[in-house]
Amino acid sequence: MSLCPLCECDELSHFHQDKKRVYLRCDNCHLVVVPKHYLLCDEQEKETYDQHRNDPQDMRYREFLGRAVNPLFSQLPQGADGLDFGCGSGPTISVMAAEAGFAMENYDLYYHNVPQNLARTYDFITMTEVIEHIAEPKSLLMRLERLLNPGGILVVMTKLVEKEMEFGQWYYKGDPTHICFYSMETFDWIAKQFGWRLETVDSDVVFFHKH
């Protein structure tokens, strides 16, 4: 029997099915998840990521990320330092942070795999368009919680699930590397589970504040 990769509940209900995959929703935390047998291998996953062209000189990309990081930078105290988790092939948030006066390290499993950057703590962590790719979100969130200093902020940017009818036409589920889909109910569950304060910043951006 399948377990929810976030809350480990075994009560998963059929949510949607298209020509390529089945989607289940957890009755407890409301995460929508793709069963494991649909997951790509590492080589296939990286081939998909290699098609992305993220560039810190791309002003449209900066504007996109700015919806998450500009509100973050306005909240940070002077001297705060952070980590961009899942920075991709063209790290950009760290560049924007440096311009705003904040130091950041980068980490990415495929493009910036520097283990020592996961061996210290930070005042803030950004995870933009990353969490939907993670097969084991509970393990990741527990790890990030340990990397975050008291009073720190975890920034999560991802498109949110709304109604099943809209899900059927949703472009976001078409990416084969998107395997976990979140809603505000799921983020509420995460905040309560970890004892974080949830702040909704935009339609696809939330801040988790660690006490």
DRENDRENSE-31267 format. One record per residue: residue in three letters; x, y, z of N, C-alpha, C in turn. Coordinates in nm, 2 decimals. Example, Ala and Ser with C-alpha at 12.3 -4.5 7.8 and 13.67 -1.06 7.14 Angstrom:
! DRENDRENSE-31267
   aa     n_X     n_Y     n_Z    ca_X    ca_Y    ca_Z     c_X     c_Y     c_Z
  ALA    1.32   -0.57    0.78    1.23   -0.45    0.78    1.32   -0.33    0.78
  SER    1.28   -0.22    0.71    1.37   -0.11    0.71    1.29    0.00    0.79
This chain:
! DRENDRENSE-31267
   aa     n_X     n_Y     n_Z    ca_X    ca_Y    ca_Z     c_X     c_Y     c_Z
  MET    0.08   -0.12    0.00    0.00    0.00    0.00    0.09    0.13    0.00
  SER    0.05    0.22   -0.08    0.13    0.35   -0.09    0.11    0.43    0.03
  LEU    0.21    0.50    0.07    0.20    0.60    0.18    0.23    0.74    0.13
  CYS    0.17    0.84    0.19    0.19    0.97    0.15    0.34    1.01    0.18
  PRO    0.41    1.06    0.08    0.55    1.09    0.11    0.58    1.21    0.20
  LEU    0.47    1.28    0.23    0.48    1.40    0.32    0.44    1.36    0.47
  CYS    0.32    1.31    0.48    0.27    1.28    0.62    0.27    1.13    0.65
  GLU    0.30    1.05    0.56    0.31    0.90    0.57    0.17    0.84    0.60
  CYS    0.06    0.91    0.57   -0.07    0.85    0.59   -0.09    0.75    0.47
  ASP   -0.17    0.64    0.50   -0.20    0.54    0.40   -0.33    0.56    0.33
  GLU   -0.40    0.67    0.36   -0.53    0.70    0.30   -0.51    0.80    0.18
  LEU   -0.48    0.74    0.07   -0.47    0.81   -0.05   -0.58    0.78   -0.15
  SER   -0.65    0.89   -0.20   -0.77    0.87   -0.28   -0.73    0.91   -0.42
  HIS   -0.80    0.84   -0.52   -0.79    0.88   -0.66   -0.83    1.02   -0.68
  PHE   -0.75    1.10   -0.74   -0.78    1.24   -0.76   -0.80    1.28   -0.91
  HIS   -0.71    1.22   -1.00   -0.72    1.25   -1.14   -0.64    1.15   -1.22
  GLN   -0.67    1.13   -1.34   -0.59    1.05   -1.43   -0.59    1.11   -1.57
  ASP   -0.48    1.12   -1.63   -0.47    1.16   -1.77   -0.41    1.05   -1.85
  LYS   -0.36    1.08   -1.97   -0.31    0.98   -2.06   -0.18    0.92   -2.02
  LYS   -0.11    1.00   -1.93    0.03    0.96   -1.89    0.04    0.91   -1.75
  ARG   -0.04    0.97   -1.66   -0.02    0.93   -1.52   -0.15    0.93   -1.44
  VAL   -0.14    0.87   -1.32   -0.25    0.88   -1.22   -0.20    0.97   -1.11
  TYR   -0.30    1.04   -1.05   -0.27    1.13   -0.94   -0.35    1.10   -0.82
  LEU   -0.29    1.08   -0.71   -0.36    1.05   -0.58   -0.35    1.17   -0.49
  ARG   -0.45    1.18   -0.40   -0.45    1.29   -0.30   -0.46    1.23   -0.16
  CYS   -0.37    1.28   -0.08   -0.37    1.23    0.06   -0.49    1.29    0.14
  ASP   -0.57    1.21    0.21   -0.68    1.25    0.28   -0.65    1.33    0.40
  ASN   -0.52    1.32    0.45   -0.47    1.39    0.57   -0.41    1.53    0.54
  CYS   -0.31    1.53    0.46   -0.24    1.66    0.44   -0.28    1.72    0.30
  HIS   -0.35    1.65    0.22   -0.40    1.70    0.09   -0.30    1.72   -0.02
  LEU   -0.18    1.66    0.00   -0.08    1.65   -0.10   -0.13    1.57   -0.22
  VAL   -0.11    1.62   -0.34   -0.15    1.54   -0.46   -0.01    1.48   -0.51
  VAL   -0.01    1.35   -0.53    0.12    1.28   -0.55    0.10    1.19   -0.67
  VAL    0.21    1.17   -0.74    0.22    1.07   -0.85    0.28    0.94   -0.79
  PRO    0.22    0.83   -0.81    0.27    0.70   -0.76    0.42    0.68   -0.81
  LYS    0.49    0.61   -0.73    0.64    0.60   -0.75    0.67    0.54   -0.89
  HIS    0.59    0.45   -0.94    0.63    0.38   -1.06    0.63    0.47   -1.18
  TYR    0.58    0.60   -1.17    0.58    0.69   -1.28    0.71    0.78   -1.27
  LEU    0.79    0.77   -1.16    0.90    0.86   -1.14    1.01    0.83   -1.25
  LEU    1.08    0.93   -1.29    1.19    0.92   -1.39    1.31    0.87   -1.31
  CYS    1.41    0.81   -1.38    1.54    0.78   -1.33    1.62    0.91   -1.33
  ASP    1.73    0.91   -1.25    1.81    1.03   -1.24    1.85    1.09   -1.38
  GLU    1.89    1.00   -1.47    1.94    1.04   -1.60    1.83    1.11   -1.68
  GLN    1.71    1.05   -1.68    1.59    1.11   -1.75    1.56    1.25   -1.68
  GLU    1.56    1.25   -1.55    1.53    1.38   -1.48    1.63    1.49   -1.52
  LYS    1.76    1.46   -1.52    1.85    1.56   -1.55    1.84    1.60   -1.70
  GLU    1.81    1.51   -1.79    1.78    1.55   -1.93    1.67    1.65   -1.94
  THR    1.57    1.64   -1.86    1.46    1.74   -1.86    1.51    1.87   -1.81
  TYR    1.59    1.87   -1.70    1.64    1.99   -1.64    1.74    2.06   -1.73
  ASP    1.81    1.98   -1.81    1.91    2.04   -1.90    1.84    2.13   -2.01
  GLN    1.71    2.11   -2.03    1.64    2.19   -2.13    1.61    2.33   -2.07
  HIS    1.62    2.35   -1.94    1.59    2.48   -1.88    1.71    2.57   -1.90
  ARG    1.68    2.69   -1.93    1.79    2.79   -1.95    1.77    2.91   -1.86
  ASN    1.81    2.88   -1.73    1.80    2.99   -1.63    1.93    3.07   -1.63
  ASP    1.91    3.20   -1.64    2.03    3.29   -1.66    2.01    3.42   -1.57
  PRO    2.10    3.45   -1.49    2.09    3.57   -1.40    2.08    3.70   -1.48
  GLN    2.12    3.69   -1.61    2.11    3.81   -1.70    1.97    3.83   -1.76
  ASP    1.89    3.73   -1.74    1.75    3.73   -1.80    1.66    3.81   -1.71
  MET    1.62    3.93   -1.75    1.54    4.01   -1.67    1.40    3.96   -1.64
  ARG    1.35    3.88   -1.74    1.21    3.82   -1.71    1.22    3.72   -1.60
  TYR    1.33    3.64   -1.60    1.35    3.54   -1.50    1.37    3.61   -1.36
  ARG    1.45    3.72   -1.36    1.47    3.79   -1.24    1.33    3.85   -1.19
  GLU    1.25    3.90   -1.28    1.12    3.95   -1.23    1.04    3.84   -1.17
  PHE    1.04    3.72   -1.23    0.97    3.60   -1.18    1.01    3.57   -1.04
  LEU    1.14    3.56   -1.02    1.20    3.53   -0.89    1.18    3.64   -0.79
  GLY    1.17    3.76   -0.84    1.16    3.88   -0.75    1.03    3.87   -0.67
  ARG    0.93    3.81   -0.72    0.80    3.80   -0.65    0.82    3.72   -0.52
  ALA    0.92    3.64   -0.51    0.96    3.56   -0.39    1.06    3.63   -0.31
  VAL    1.17    3.68   -0.38    1.29    3.72   -0.30    1.28    3.87   -0.26
  ASN    1.21    3.95   -0.34    1.21    4.09   -0.30    1.13    4.11   -0.16
  PRO    1.02    4.04   -0.14    0.96    4.05   -0.01    1.05    3.99    0.10
  LEU    1.12    3.89    0.06    1.22    3.83    0.16    1.32    3.93    0.20
  PHE    1.39    3.99    0.10    1.50    4.08    0.13    1.45    4.20    0.22
  SER    1.33    4.24    0.20    1.27    4.35    0.28    1.26    4.31    0.43
  GLN    1.25    4.18    0.46    1.23    4.14    0.60    1.36    4.10    0.67
  LEU    1.47    4.08    0.59    1.59    4.03    0.65    1.67    4.14    0.72
  PRO    1.73    4.10    0.83    1.82    4.20    0.90    1.95    4.21    0.83
  GLN    2.02    4.31    0.85    2.15    4.33    0.79    2.24    4.22    0.83
  GLY    2.32    4.16    0.74    2.41    4.06    0.77    2.36    3.92    0.76
  ALA    2.23    3.90    0.73    2.17    3.77    0.72    2.23    3.70    0.60
  ASP    2.25    3.57    0.61    2.30    3.49    0.50    2.21    3.37    0.48
  GLY    2.21    3.32    0.35    2.12    3.22    0.31    2.17    3.12    0.22
  LEU    2.08    3.02    0.18    2.11    2.91    0.09    2.00    2.91   -0.01
  ASP    2.04    2.90   -0.14    1.94    2.87   -0.25    1.95    2.72   -0.27
  PHE    1.84    2.65   -0.23    1.84    2.50   -0.24    1.77    2.47   -0.37
  GLY    1.84    2.40   -0.46    1.79    2.37   -0.59    1.81    2.49   -0.69
  CYS    1.93    2.54   -0.69    1.96    2.67   -0.76    1.96    2.65   -0.91
  GLY    1.97    2.52   -0.96    1.97    2.50   -1.10    2.10    2.53   -1.17
  SER    2.10    2.52   -1.30    2.22    2.54   -1.38    2.27    2.68   -1.39
  GLY    2.18    2.78   -1.37    2.22    2.92   -1.37    2.18    2.99   -1.24
  PRO    2.25    2.97   -1.13    2.21    3.03   -1.01    2.18    3.18   -1.02
  THR    2.07    3.23   -0.98    2.03    3.36   -1.00    1.99    3.43   -0.87
  ILE    1.92    3.36   -0.78    1.88    3.43   -0.65    2.01    3.47   -0.57
  SER    2.11    3.39   -0.58    2.24    3.43   -0.50    2.29    3.56   -0.56
  VAL    2.28    3.58   -0.69    2.33    3.70   -0.75    2.24    3.82   -0.71
  MET    2.11    3.80   -0.71    2.01    3.91   -0.66    2.04    3.94   -0.52
  ALA    2.07    3.84   -0.44    2.09    3.86   -0.30    2.22    3.94   -0.27
  ALA    2.32    3.91   -0.35    2.45    3.99   -0.34    2.43    4.13   -0.37
  GLU    2.34    4.16   -0.47    2.31    4.29   -0.51    2.24    4.37   -0.40
  ALA    2.16    4.29   -0.32    2.08    4.35   -0.21    2.16    4.35   -0.08
  GLY    2.28    4.30   -0.08    2.37    4.30    0.04    2.37    4.18    0.12
  PHE    2.32    4.07    0.07    2.31    3.95    0.15    2.40    3.84    0.08
  ALA    2.47    3.76    0.17    2.55    3.65    0.12    2.46    3.52    0.11
  MET    2.48    3.45    0.00    2.41    3.32   -0.02    2.50    3.22   -0.08
  GLU    2.48    3.09   -0.03    2.54    2.98   -0.09    2.44    2.91   -0.18
  ASN    2.49    2.83   -0.28    2.41    2.76   -0.37    2.42    2.61   -0.35
  TYR    2.31    2.54   -0.37    2.32    2.39   -0.37    2.22    2.34   -0.47
  ASP    2.26    2.24   -0.55    2.18    2.17   -0.64    2.23    2.03   -0.66
  LEU    2.15    1.93   -0.66    2.19    1.79   -0.67    2.26    1.76   -0.80
  TYR    2.22    1.83   -0.91    2.28    1.80   -1.04    2.38    1.90   -1.08
  TYR    2.36    2.03   -1.04    2.45    2.13   -1.10    2.54    2.20   -1.00
  HIS    2.51    2.19   -0.87    2.60    2.25   -0.77    2.60    2.17   -0.65
  ASN    2.65    2.04   -0.66    2.64    1.95   -0.55    2.77    1.97   -0.46
  VAL    2.75    2.06   -0.37    2.85    2.09   -0.27    2.81    2.06   -0.13
  PRO    2.84    1.94   -0.09    2.79    1.89    0.04    2.81    1.98    0.16
  GLN    2.93    2.05    0.16    2.96    2.13    0.27    2.86    2.25    0.29
  ASN    2.79    2.28    0.18    2.69    2.38    0.19    2.56    2.34    0.27
  LEU    2.55    2.21    0.29    2.44    2.15    0.37    2.49    2.11    0.51
  ALA    2.61    2.16    0.54    2.67    2.12    0.67    2.68    2.24    0.77
  ARG    2.60    2.34    0.74    2.60    2.46    0.83    2.46    2.51    0.83
  THR    2.44    2.62    0.91    2.30    2.67    0.92    2.29    2.81    0.86
  TYR    2.17    2.85    0.83    2.14    2.98    0.76    2.03    3.05    0.82
  ASP    2.03    3.18    0.79    1.92    3.27    0.83    1.80    3.26    0.74
  PHE    1.82    3.22    0.62    1.71    3.20    0.52    1.75    3.10    0.42
  ILE    1.65    3.03    0.37    1.66    2.93    0.26    1.56    2.96    0.16
  THR    1.60    2.96    0.03    1.50    2.97   -0.08    1.49    2.84   -0.15
  MET    1.37    2.81   -0.19    1.34    2.69   -0.27    1.23    2.72   -0.37
  THR    1.28    2.78   -0.48    1.18    2.82   -0.58    1.17    2.72   -0.70
  GLU    1.05    2.68   -0.72    1.02    2.58   -0.83    1.10    2.46   -0.81
  VAL    1.11    2.41   -0.69    1.19    2.29   -0.65    1.10    2.18   -0.58
  ILE    1.02    2.22   -0.49    0.96    2.12   -0.40    0.86    2.03   -0.48
  GLU    0.81    2.07   -0.59    0.72    1.99   -0.67    0.80    1.87   -0.74
  HIS    0.93    1.88   -0.74    1.02    1.78   -0.80    1.06    1.67   -0.70
  ILE    1.04    1.70   -0.57    1.10    1.62   -0.46    1.01    1.50   -0.43
  ALA    1.07    1.38   -0.44    0.99    1.25   -0.42    0.97    1.23   -0.27
  GLU    1.05    1.28   -0.18    1.04    1.25   -0.04    1.04    1.39    0.03
  PRO    0.93    1.46    0.03    0.93    1.60    0.09    0.95    1.60    0.24
  LYS    0.90    1.49    0.31    0.91    1.49    0.45    1.06    1.50    0.49
  SER    1.14    1.41    0.43    1.28    1.41    0.46    1.35    1.54    0.43
  LEU    1.31    1.60    0.31    1.38    1.72    0.28    1.34    1.83    0.37
  LEU    1.21    1.85    0.41    1.17    1.95    0.50    1.24    1.94    0.64
  MET    1.25    1.81    0.68    1.32    1.79    0.81    1.47    1.84    0.80
  ARG    1.53    1.81    0.69    1.67    1.85    0.67    1.68    2.00    0.67
  LEU    1.59    2.07    0.59    1.60    2.21    0.58    1.57    2.28    0.72
  GLU    1.48    2.21    0.80    1.45    2.27    0.93    1.57    2.27    1.01
  ARG    1.66    2.17    1.00    1.78    2.16    1.08    1.88    2.27    1.03
  LEU    1.87    2.30    0.90    1.97    2.40    0.84    1.93    2.54    0.87
  LEU    1.81    2.56    0.92    1.76    2.70    0.94    1.78    2.74    1.08
  ASN    1.84    2.86    1.10    1.85    2.92    1.23    1.72    2.95    1.30
  PRO    1.71    2.96    1.43    1.59    3.01    1.49    1.56    3.15    1.44
  GLY    1.43    3.17    1.41    1.39    3.30    1.36    1.41    3.31    1.21
  GLY    1.46    3.20    1.15    1.49    3.20    1.00    1.36    3.18    0.92
  ILE    1.38    3.20    0.79    1.27    3.20    0.69    1.30    3.10    0.58
  LEU    1.20    3.01    0.56    1.21    2.92    0.44    1.11    2.97    0.34
  VAL    1.16    3.00    0.22    1.08    3.05    0.11    1.05    2.93    0.02
  VAL    0.92    2.91   -0.01    0.88    2.81   -0.11    0.80    2.87   -0.22
  MET    0.84    2.85   -0.34    0.76    2.90   -0.46    0.73    2.78   -0.54
  THR    0.60    2.76   -0.56    0.55    2.65   -0.64    0.40    2.68   -0.68
  LYS    0.36    2.63   -0.79    0.22    2.65   -0.83    0.13    2.56   -0.74
  LEU    0.01    2.61   -0.70   -0.07    2.54   -0.61   -0.19    2.48   -0.68
  VAL   -0.23    2.36   -0.62   -0.35    2.29   -0.67   -0.47    2.36   -0.62
  GLU   -0.57    2.37   -0.71   -0.70    2.42   -0.67   -0.80    2.31   -0.68
  LYS   -0.89    2.32   -0.78   -1.00    2.22   -0.79   -0.96    2.11   -0.89
  GLU   -1.02    1.99   -0.87   -0.98    1.88   -0.96   -1.02    1.92   -1.11
  MET   -1.13    1.99   -1.13   -1.17    2.02   -1.27   -1.06    2.10   -1.33
  GLU   -1.00    2.20   -1.26   -0.90    2.28   -1.31   -0.77    2.20   -1.33
  PHE   -0.75    2.11   -1.24   -0.63    2.02   -1.24   -0.62    1.95   -1.38
  GLY   -0.73    1.91   -1.43   -0.73    1.83   -1.55   -0.67    1.91   -1.67
  GLN   -0.69    2.04   -1.67   -0.64    2.13   -1.78   -0.51    2.20   -1.74
  TRP   -0.45    2.17   -1.62   -0.34    2.24   -1.57   -0.21    2.21   -1.64
  TYR   -0.14    2.31   -1.69   -0.02    2.29   -1.76    0.09    2.23   -1.67
  TYR    0.09    2.27   -1.55    0.19    2.24   -1.45    0.21    2.09   -1.43
  LYS    0.11    2.01   -1.45    0.12    1.87   -1.43    0.18    1.80   -1.55
  GLY    0.19    1.87   -1.66    0.25    1.81   -1.78    0.40    1.79   -1.78
  ASP    0.47    1.85   -1.68    0.61    1.83   -1.67    0.63    1.69   -1.60
  PRO    0.70    1.59   -1.66    0.71    1.46   -1.60    0.80    1.46   -1.47
  THR    0.87    1.57   -1.45    0.95    1.58   -1.32    0.87    1.64   -1.21
  HIS    0.75    1.69   -1.24    0.66    1.74   -1.13    0.58    1.63   -1.08
  ILE    0.61    1.59   -0.95    0.55    1.47   -0.90    0.48    1.49   -0.77
  CYS    0.49    1.60   -0.70    0.41    1.63   -0.58    0.36    1.77   -0.60
  PHE    0.23    1.79   -0.57    0.16    1.91   -0.59    0.09    1.96   -0.46
  TYR    0.11    2.08   -0.43    0.07    2.14   -0.30   -0.05    2.23   -0.31
  SER   -0.11    2.24   -0.20   -0.22    2.34   -0.19   -0.20    2.42   -0.06
  MET   -0.28    2.52   -0.03   -0.27    2.59    0.09   -0.30    2.50    0.21
  GLU   -0.39    2.41    0.19   -0.42    2.31    0.30   -0.29    2.23    0.34
  THR   -0.22    2.19    0.23   -0.09    2.12    0.26    0.01    2.21    0.33
  PHE    0.02    2.33    0.29    0.11    2.42    0.36    0.07    2.45    0.50
  ASP   -0.06    2.46    0.52   -0.11    2.47    0.66   -0.07    2.35    0.75
  TRP   -0.08    2.23    0.69   -0.04    2.11    0.76    0.11    2.11    0.79
  ILE    0.19    2.15    0.69    0.33    2.16    0.71    0.37    2.25    0.83
  ALA    0.31    2.37    0.82    0.34    2.47    0.93    0.30    2.42    1.07
  LYS    0.19    2.36    1.08    0.15    2.30    1.21    0.24    2.19    1.25
  GLN    0.28    2.11    1.16    0.37    1.99    1.19    0.50    2.03    1.24
  PHE    0.56    2.14    1.18    0.69    2.18    1.22    0.69    2.30    1.32
  GLY    0.57    2.35    1.35    0.57    2.46    1.45    0.61    2.59    1.38
  TRP    0.59    2.60    1.25    0.63    2.73    1.18    0.51    2.82    1.16
  ARG    0.54    2.95    1.14    0.44    3.04    1.11    0.43    3.05    0.96
  LEU    0.31    3.04    0.90    0.29    3.04    0.76    0.25    3.18    0.72
  GLU    0.32    3.24    0.62    0.29    3.37    0.56    0.27    3.35    0.41
  THR    0.15    3.39    0.36    0.12    3.38    0.22    0.17    3.51    0.15
  VAL    0.26    3.50    0.06    0.32    3.62    0.00    0.26    3.65   -0.14
  ASP    0.23    3.54   -0.21    0.18    3.55   -0.35    0.10    3.43   -0.38
  SER    0.04    3.42   -0.49   -0.05    3.30   -0.52    0.04    3.17   -0.53
  ASP    0.17    3.19   -0.55    0.25    3.07   -0.56    0.38    3.08   -0.47
  VAL    0.37    3.17   -0.37    0.48    3.19   -0.28    0.44    3.20   -0.14
  VAL    0.50    3.11   -0.05    0.48    3.12    0.09    0.61    3.13    0.16
  PHE    0.61    3.19    0.28    0.72    3.19    0.37    0.69    3.11    0.49
  PHE    0.78    3.02    0.54    0.76    2.95    0.66    0.86    3.02    0.76
  HIS    0.81    3.07    0.87    0.90    3.14    0.97    0.92    3.04    1.08
  LYS    1.05    3.01    1.11    1.09    2.92    1.22    1.09    3.00    1.35
  HIS    1.04    2.95    1.45    1.04    3.02    1.58    1.17    3.00    1.65
